[in-house]
Amino acid sequence: MLKAAIFDFDGLLLDTETPWYRVFKEVYASYALDLPLALWARHVGTSFETFNPYEYLKEHAKDPVDLEQIKSLLQMRYELRMENAQLRPGVLKILHKTRECGMKIAVASSSTHDWVSGYLKSFGMYSLFDEVVTADDVKKVKPDPELYKLAMHKLGVNAFETIAFEDSPNGLKAANAAGIRCIIVPNEVTKDLDFPPYERRLNSLLEFDIDQFLFENGLSDPA
């Protein structure tokens, strides 16, 4: 039986990624630099080890860059864009439905615990999750499978009993490496990126019918 669902956070439950990309792109433009999506996408779903937009700006800008000032500016612009942020469509519906099906649910995120838990609490979702696993809990973040393996361990389930939901190639790679079937729900930033093999692709979590999915995969009896 399918016993658990593990969700990414950034870009999947709440689209924090598109606003960040837009504000970085604005700041880059002020230094006459472009920030191609392909370059930005290197770190989406993972850490700044693959691409650090602050260091890249400092290295390529013709004029001196005060990183502390830039970080403050970016944070201010980001917060303005997020003032009226909403959960991605279908988020609460799928969380409640997985609960109704008797499944355990967790977050597995490459972001910090404070970042993830802060948003989950502000949207009243924190108590819906059995576990919240973040970068603070592991040595390696996605695309390494450690986050998913730890989440499964905490939930007490195996890979074949689990389904994952991701929005980025790095997240999908992590789920694949952990042996978990993964459904992808790309956002505005990730929709045109190249994804490795996945279970199913959706435009929105509203499209996902968990009862139908369980039935189609022989994981439940017909109603």
Phi, psi and omega in degrees: 000154173279120186249345186210152173233132180242127184247138165292169177249289185299123177089340181257299178281319178224127183279084174275345188282317181297314177300319179299315180300317182294318181289324176295319180297322178297315181293319177301317181298326179293343175254017180060035178241146175264154175232086182299145180300323181298325178287312179301322186295344181302327183255000180294124180086359180224218183242179179286359180295329181277327176200120179253106185294335178289312181292324179297318178298314181298321183284330188254347179287139179287327179266155178301144181241123174269100187298323179296319178294319180297317180298320178295318179296314180298317180298318180296314181293322179297313181298324177297318180290333184268000183303321181249026182296144178236152173301150177296150184305135175089357185298304183296324180298313183288327178294315179293324181292320178297324176297315181297331179279001179080015181271152173272151180225148181216160169255138173232106189231143176281356177275176180282163181294319180300318180297308184292309183295327178300314179290318180301319180290320182294333178261008177068029184252348190304318184289348179284341184261137175286326181216145174234108184251128185226184180302334180291344186260354186226165176275327182232135177265182178302144014278004172296144183278003187304319180300316180291320179296320179292318179300316179296319179300315181293327180278343181075037181231165175257169183300320183288349178261007191234146171236141180246155177231126184221162178240350186233156176301320180296320177293319179297319178300320180295315179297315179301316182294334178274357179080020183259134173295139187228132174258129181257141178227079184299155175252191184300325181282325188260353189298333182256009179280161178275123181252141170290180183303142181219165180288313183199150177243132180236153172277335183204150175295343176297336182281348186269119176254104186294325178298316179294320179298315180298318180294314182297330181262013177066027183257004176203165176272148178299146181295000000 
